[in-house]
Amino acid sequence: MKIGMLSRWNTACGVSLHAELVGREWVKMGHKLIVFAPNNIRPVSDDEEYVYRCFSDEGNGATRTFLDPTPFLTEDYEIFVAQRIEWAPLKLLREIFPEIRRRTRTVYVVHERRPPSNPLFYEFEWDVVVCFDERYERQWLRIFPGKIRIIPYPVPNIRREDKLEARRKLNLSPDEKIVFSYGWAPELHVAPVLPCLTELSRNYSFTYLVLMDPTSTFRLMPHSFVRLKYERPSLERLYVYLHAADVCLIHKQASEVRQGEVVLSSSVLMCLGALTPILTSDTEFVSFLDKEVIKYQSLQQLGKILAEILEGKYDLKETLEAAEKYAKKNSQTVIAKKFIELFEEL
């Protein structure tokens, strides 16, 4: 099958991660893939030969005035998949969309937290609209009646690695307890938990390993138990960090979600395939998950759970079993095949 896909690609972004997980799996399955991607921000890997950088998604709608129509109109593909077009130059894309529809079947993958306000968004006619779960379906059913299909957001295929080997690769002590955090907004996702971890460090010996973007201007006050690494890792490299850790801490704030928005945490799903215990705040970002992650409702509860994990008293068996079951059920291989089945129907 020949597939064209408009999406961010090879960048630190949940849209890009989704596209890369299913797209690379399609290529492994023997399908032809062409990716129409914007100028890259926060690149994490070099582009494959099938990637065209042919539009801009920076700035607001009025400033997105670059789109090269040539690859859209000259490349050979029979399915056109688009992921979050509200970031693209909609007016320019709309001009060539009738020709795309004439040649292909079209599939839209919803990443938007809520229906966009830009009226141009609704001038695109899709054969099928893919939502990640029933929450998204309820939000979009009125807008795209009869066109919704549910295909869950993919989890990277399970990857296992010995903890000591992972620590050797990162030059970390084989004996220390490691709490690991990773993200692009440390002021939101790291700074709020530091008082709790500082208090915990008075009674427990552990390292808080924080992976930060090399371009980040955020500065943490010195803490003896905090170790900062500045790196923009590929997924493979990120999993080395995850395998080296005793627990992955992903803190989100409820204020990051506005009323009426539907969200999921691509960060949590990205990390799930490492089978490292994930400790995360109980917010809408993980409302679709249950025992696959350990949820805390307050920083006080976070400290209590972490203390039990560091003491070896917290039973992680149920969490890891549930995480493995979810990761297998929604692996990138499984989800990529679900898309191919949909394409074949079209």
N, C-alpha and C positions, 0 to 999 in steps of 0.2 A: 504494500500500500504506500502511496505517496502523500505525505502529510506536510502542509505548511502551517507554521505556528507563529503568531505574533505574541511576543512576551519579552519581559526582561529576561536576561540570561547571564550566567556567570557573575552574578552580583549578590551581595548580602541582602536578601529580600525574600519574603515569603512567597511572592508570586514567582520569582526566579527559581526558588527551590522546587516548587511544584512542577514547573515546566521542565527543569533539568531532570528530576527524578523520573517522570514519565517519558520525556523525550529521549533520554539516553537509553532507556529500556526499549523503546520502539526501535531504535537503531540496532540494539543487540538482537532483537527479534527478527531483523532482516528488512525492516521497513525503511523507506527513504524519508529523511527529515530535512526540511528547510526551516530555519529560524529567522524571523524578521524581528530584529531586536533594536532597542534604542541605544544611543551613545551611552557607554557603560559608566555607572557610578559605583564606587566601592567594589572594584573587581576582585574576585577571589581565584580565578583561574584564567588561562589563556583560552581563546575561542577555538572551537572546532572549525573544520573547513566548511561546514554547512551553515555557518552563522553569517548573516548579513547585518551590519550596523547601518540601518537605513532610515532612522527617524530620531527625533528628540522627545524625551518625556520630562525634561527639566522645566522649572518655572510653572506659571499658571497657564490656563487654556489660551490666553491671548498671546503668550510669548512662544508657544509651541508651533512654530511655523516651518519646521523642516521635516519633510518626508519625501524620500526618493521612491517614486512609484515603480521604477524599473524592475527590481526583483519580484515584486508582487505580481507584475503583469507578464513577466517573461519566464519565470521558473515554472516547472511542471509539477503540479500537485492536484490531488482530487478531493482532499479534505482540508478545510481551513479552520484552524483552532485559534481563538483569540482569548487572551487572558488579561483582564482589567484594561479595557481600551480607554477608560476615562483618563488614563495617563498619556495617551497618544494624542497627536494633533488630529482631533476628531473631524474637523472640516475637510482636511486634506484626505484623510482616510475615507471619508464619506464619498468623495468624488470618484474614487476608484472601486468602491465596494460593489456597485452593480456589476462590474466586469468580473470581480472575484466570485460573486454569487452565480454568474452565468456559467462559470467554469467548474465550480465545486459545490460540495455541501458544506454548510457552515455550523460551527459549534462554538458557543460562548461559555467560558468558565468563570463563574461569579466569584470574585474576591472582595467585592465592595461590601463595606459594613452596612450600608443602607443605599437605597436607590439614589443615584446622583441627581443633582439639581440641573445639570446642563442638559437642555432639551435635545441637543445633538445626539446624546447617548441613545435616545429612543428612536432614532431614524435608521437604525441598523436592524435588518430582519434576519433572525437566526433560525436555522432548522431545529436546533436543540440547544437548551440552556442547561448547563451542568451546575448543580449545587452540591455542597459538601455533606449536608445533613438536613433533617426535617426543619430545623430552625431557619436555615436559609430558604428552604422551599416555601415555608409559610410567608416569608417576606416578599418573595418574587413571584408567587403563583398568580397573583392578580395582574401583574405586568406581562408575564409570558404564559398565559393559560394554555394548557395542553402541550407545552414544550419542555417541561422540567424533567430532568433525570437526576437521580442522586448517585454520585460517585464520590466516596470519601476522599479527603486529602491524604496523600500517600505518606507512608513512613519509610525511611531508607531501609533496605534489606538488612536484616540482623547481621552485625559484624562482631565477632568475638576476638578478644586479644588478652593475653596474660597481663595482669596489672603490673607486675614487676618489669616486664618487657616494655610496657608503655612508659613507665617511669624512667627506665634507662634511656629511652629515646628523648625524653624531655629533661634529662639530668635532674630528676627529683629523687629525694630520699626514699628508699624502699620501706622505711619504717613509719614515716609520719602519716597522720590522718589528714586527708585532703578534702576540703569542701571547694567545689568548682563552680564559678559563674562565668557566663559569656553573654555578650550583648553589645548593642550599638548605642545605648542610652544609659550609661552608668549612673547619671544623676537621678534616673528614675528607678533603676533596677539593682543598683549596688549600694549607693549612698544610704537609702532608707534602712537597710538591714545591718549596717555597720555598728550602730550602738548595741544592738542585740548580740552580734558576734563578738564585739569588744568585751561585753559583760561575760560572755561564755568563755572567752580566752583566759579569764582570771582563774578559772577552775579546771580547764581542759587544754591539753596541748594539741593544736591542730594548725594547719596552714589553710588560709583562705586564698585560693589561687584564682585570680581574676584575669580573664583574657580581654584585652581592650583593643580597639581600632588604633593603628599607629598614628592616625591623624586626629585623634580625640584631643580636645583641649581641656577636658575635665581632669582635675587633679585631686587625688585623695590625700588627706592628711596622713602622715607616716604612722603605720601601725606595725608592731613587731611580728604579728601573725599573718599579715597580708603580703602576698607576693604577686606583683603585677607582671603580666607578659603582654607585649604589644605586638599583635599579629592579626592578619586578616586571613584566616585559614580556609583551605578547601574543606569539603566534608570529610575526606579521608583524614586530614590532619586534625580536625576537630574531634574525631572519634578517638584519636590517640589520647587527647586530653581527657575525654570522658572515661576511657578505660583506665586511665591513671588515677581517677578520682574515686573516693569512697561514696560521695553523694554529689549530685548536681543540683544546685540551688538556682531556681528561676523565679525571681520575684517580679510580680506584676501588681499594679495598683488599680483598684476599682475605678478610680477617677479617669483612667485611660479609656474607658468605654462610656460613651454618651447614651442617654436614654433612647431606646429604639434601635440601637446598633446590634448587629450579630457578628461575633468574632470567634476566632479560634487562635490558639498559640502555635504558630508554625515552629517557633523555637522549641517548644516541648516535643512536638511530633518529630522534628529533625533529630532530637537527641534520643528518642525512645528506642531506636534500633541498636543502641550501644548496650542496652540492658544494664545501665548504671542507674541506681535509684534516683528518681527525680522528686525533689521537694519543692513545692510551688504554692503560691498564695491562692486561696480559694476565691477565684473571680470568674467572671463570664468567659474568660479566655480558655478555661478548662472545664466548663460546665458540662461538656459532652463526654468527659472522662470520669471514671469512678475509681476503682482500685488500682488503675494503671500507674497513678502518681500518688504521692503523699501530699495532702493539702493541709495548709494551716490557715486559720482565720485571724490570727493576730501575731505580732512579733513575739509576744510572750509565749504563745504556743509554739512558734518556730524555735525559740530557744530550748523549750522543753523537749521537742522532738529531736533536735540536733544533739542535745545532751545524751539522750537515750541511744542514738545512732553511734555517737563517739564512744559510749560505754559498751557497745555491743549488745545492748538490752532490747533494742527495737527489732521486732520480727519483720524482716524484709521479704520473707518467702512469698507471701501472698501478693505483695506489690510486684515483685519480679515475675511471678508466674502470669499475672494479669497483663503486665507490660509485654511479655513475650507473646502471649496469645493475641493481643491487639496488633502488635507489630507484624505478626505473620498474616493475620487476616487482612490487614490493610497495607501490606508491603508494596513497594514501588512496582514489583513484578506483577502482583495481583491487580493493582489499580491500572497499570499500563494495559493489561489484557482486557480489563473492563472497558477502557476507552476504545480499544481496537474492535471489540464486539459491537460497541455503539456505532463506530464508523462503518462497519460491515452492514449493519442494519440500514444505514443511510444510503 
